[in-house]
Amino acid sequence: MSRCDSTKDDTMTPTARTLDLLRRSGYLAGVVEKWLPKIDRRQDLFGCFDVIGIHPVRREALLVQVTTIGNLSSRLAKVKATAELTPILASGVKVQVHGWRDGQVKVVEVLALDLTPVVMVRPRRKQPSRFRQGELF
């Protein structure tokens, strides 16, 4: 775990801390989750990402799921279960999960090698028909 040397107060949210960390590392960073007031919930990008970072010098893009250190493993599982993860990684976008506690961050990067194939929808077997329709004419 590394320390975020921010001089900001301890009331910063984990998302604010990640934005600060990425910006100090040279990224253009922004929040990609949105608030849906009609249902009183937040919606993450692709169902799991909170922050995007673009590094103009390294020419890389980064999607981040932000959480507390206690929820890191469940959020990592959530990211790995996202259907869009494989094409995101295949396109060269980096994916990380940031877990925060007491101003310290644990960063876990998800690599394509970490993924195992998951069958999202099984094809239905064609049921053999018991009855055959007779000739119409």
N, C-alpha and C positions, 0 to 999 in steps of 0.2 A: 504494500500500500504506500502511496506517495502522498506527501503533504501538499495541499493547495495553499500557497503562500499569499493568499488574498488578504488584503488589509480590511476587507469588508467585515461587517459584524457577523456574529454567529447565527443570526436569524435567516440567513440566505437559504433558499430552497435548494434541493439537489440539482434541479434544472438550472437555476441561476449559477450555481457553482460550476457545472459543466460548461455553460456558456462562457464563463470567465476563464476557465482553464483552456478551452479551445482558442479563444481570442488571444490569450497571452502566448499561445503556441503558434500563432500566425494564421489561424483559420478565420474565414468569414463564417460566422455561426448564427443560427437562428432556430427558433422554435417551430416545429412542424406539426405539433398537435393542435387541435382546435377545440373550443368550447361549444357545446351544443346546448343552448339554453332551454330549448323546448323539452328536452329529456334530462336536463341537469347533469350532464356527463361530459367527459373529455373523450375525444377520438384521436388516437395516434395515427400517424402516417403508416399505411399498410397494416394497421392494427397493432403495431408494437413500437414504433420509433417516435421519440420525443424531440430530438435535436438533429439538425443537419450541419455539417461542417464542410467547407470547401477551402482547400489550401491552394492558393494560386501559384506558389513557387514549386511545390511538390506535384502539382497537377493531380490532386486526389480529392475524392469525395468520401465522406464518412457519415454514416447514420448511427445514432446513439440511442439506446434505451437507458433512461436514467432512473435510479432507484436508491434506496438505502442499502447499506451493506447486509442487513438482515433479510432482505428480499432478493438479493442478487441471484441466488440459484433458481428461484421460481421465474424471475424475469429472463434469465438465460434460457430456460426451458421454453418460455413463451416465444422468444425470438427464434429458437431452433424449430419450433412447430409452425412458424409462419410460412404459408405456401409461397409467398413471393421471395423468400430468402435465397433460394438457389439462383434464380435469374439475377437478383441484385448482386450477389457475389460474383456470378459469371460475367457481369458487366464491368467488374473492376471496382465497385464501390466497397469500401471497408465497412464492417459492422462491429460495433463495440457495445458492451454493457458497462455502465459506470455505477459502482456502488459506493455511496458516501456515508461516512460516520465521523463526527467530530472534526470536520475540515479535512479529512483524509479520504482519498479515493482509491478504490481497487478497480482497475480497468481490465476487462476480459474481452479479447478480440475473438470473434467467431470467424473461423476459416472454413473454406469449402471442405477441407479434409476432415473436419469435425462432424460433418453431417452424414447421417446414414439415410438411405432411402426410406421414405415413409409413404405407405399407400394411403392416399387421402380418400379415394373413392374406388371401391372394388367394382369391376364390371359385373353386371348381373348375368347369371347363367341363363341361357335360353332354355326354357322349360319345354320338354318334349310334349307335343300335343297328344292327348289320349284319343281324341276324335279327329278324324280327317273329314274335311268337307267333301261331299260327293261332287261329282261333276254337275255344273249348273245347266248345261245344255247337252 
